[in-house]
Amino acid sequence: MSNSALASFHAIAYGRVQGVFFRAFVQDHAHALGLTGYVRNLAQSRAVEVQAEGEREKLEKLIELLHQGPVGARVEKVEVKWGGYSGDFSNFKIRY
């Protein structure tokens, strides 16, 4: 795997994304895709932050999933900023 295929993104999902198992949904899919990073609720009750790293193709799949969310979620928008791969994360966690 070449480093050019590695990337990261920082995303914020807005809508009904807290109290609907959104973080667990993101963590499960990130693990399945082999990505690292974290997901956490933001203080504003209608937003969840995701920082993820790994293969760009798998990151793009996770972004698609962020737009869907789990059953019970209603995602209104997802803001994504792409960045370079840092290797700072050893796994994918839910942060509190």
Order of alpha helices (4+ residues) and beta strands (2+ residues): beta-alpha-beta-beta-alpha-beta-beta
